[in-house]
Amino acid sequence: MYWKTTRFIIDLTRPRVMGIVNVTPDSFSDGGRLGSVGAALRQCERLIREGADILDIGGESTRPGAPSVPLDEELGRVMPLLKEAVTLGVPVSVDTFKPEVMRAALDLGADIVNDICALRQRGAMDVVAGHPSCGVCLMHMHRDPRSMQEAPMRGDAVGQVREFLAKAAAQAVASGVSAGRIVLDPGIGFGKTVEQNFSLLARQQELLAEGYPLLAGWSRKSSLGAVTARDGRMPGSEQRLAASVAAAVLSADRGAAVLRVHDVLETVQALAVWSATRQQAARDDHLSIAQNDQGTMG
């Protein structure tokens, strides 16, 4: 399976790590840490050294309750870094739901549009469909960032998310976006309860039935803090490293093709252990079958 993007055809036969680069003052996890283009570019370079396959640059926080960011402000945050990031030799994604930012980013050479609104904003579908080859990630979100946790989804999240993503992909294809350009994201934490988020992980393979690659974004999410709380105290976002890596590996084991993470090095190392174990199990199975065949022939 491959993901066709502007400059790269990304091989998804192994899970790919997407490193998060937030150029926002108010992100839930690392807001304000990358206040200059130089600092953000150094972060991009560090993530690549640590093994990031894709960079995901965002200029607007989507944490619960986050206010919207004016268009000019988001462009001012994202474009200077993006201009440098596209020279680093890896696919670059822009995390935005504004069609104007999508267009400007694609004009600068961005490879992927990562849209929490699944191209539902007026004009967004036209921008992506009008581009000859950019990749797109379509995410499920209940309500919007300002209100999504005030009244989370009700009922079975897996069925609702699967239906939404299937429709979003079908609409993109009908608008002229080839299926090979599309990746789907169940939107962990975006208007779901803790139980619903873990249901999406436990039953993640049901979301693969539509035939599209899946992106999993568990990194530092509050649901991880909820299940790792001790004495009633939830660990802060930067104290959720082990839980984030565990969720990433579980997502990969259940078929996720792209893992969107803050902690690239640790995730890459954990995936190496997971991959080595799977490869050895396959070799052992092959050897066992060969030995059984020889015994039968003897």
C-alpha positions, 0 to 999 in steps of 0.5 A: 500500500502506498500514499501518493503525495505531491513529491513522494510516493510513501511506502506504507508496507511498514508504519510511518512516523509523522513528527508533530511540529506545532508553531502555536503559542497554545497547543495542549502539549508543546505550545510556545516552545517553537517561537521562532522559525529558527527554533522550529526548523531545528525541531524539524531537523531533530525529528528527522534525525530521530527517524521521522518519515513525515513532518506535520506542521500546524499553526492553530491549536485544536485542543479542547476549547481552543479559540480560532486563529485569524487567517493572516496569523496562521499564515504568518506562523506556518509559511516561513517554516514551511518554506524551509521545511520542504527543503529537508528531503522528507514529505511535509504535511500542513495541519490546517482546515482553512482552504486559504492555508492549504492553497498557500502551503501547496503552492510552496510545495507541501506534500500533504493536507492534514485536515481535522474537518475532512475537507468540509470547510467551504472551498477546501475540497476544491483546493485539494481536488484541484491539485494534481497529486497532493496527499490528504488526511481526512479526520473525524471530529465531533462538533468543533474544537471549542465545543467538542468535549462539552458534549461528546459523542454518544453511542458506538463510536466505531460505527459512527466514525467508520460511516463518517470516514467512508462518506468523506473518502467517497466525497473526495473521490467523487470530487476528483481526488484519487483513492491513493492520495487518501488516508483516514484518521479516526480523530482520537480525542476529538469529541469522544469519551475516554471509553470511546477512544479506547474502543476505537483502538481496540476495534481499529481493524474495523476502520480498515475495512474501507480499504484506506490507510489509517493514521493514528494520533494518540500522542500525549492525549488526555485519554492516556492521562485518564487511564494512567492517573495515580491517586486521582492525579492525571499526569501532564501531557509531557508525562505521558511518554510511555503511554503514548508509545504503548498506544502507538505500538498497539495502533501499529499492531492493529494496522495503522499505517501512519503514527502521528507523534511528538516523541519520534525517537522513542516511538521509532525504537519501540516500533523496531522492537515490535517489527523485529518480533513480528519478523522473527515470529514469521521466520519461526512459523516458516521453519516450523512448517518446513520441519512438519513438511519434512516429517510428513515426507519422511 
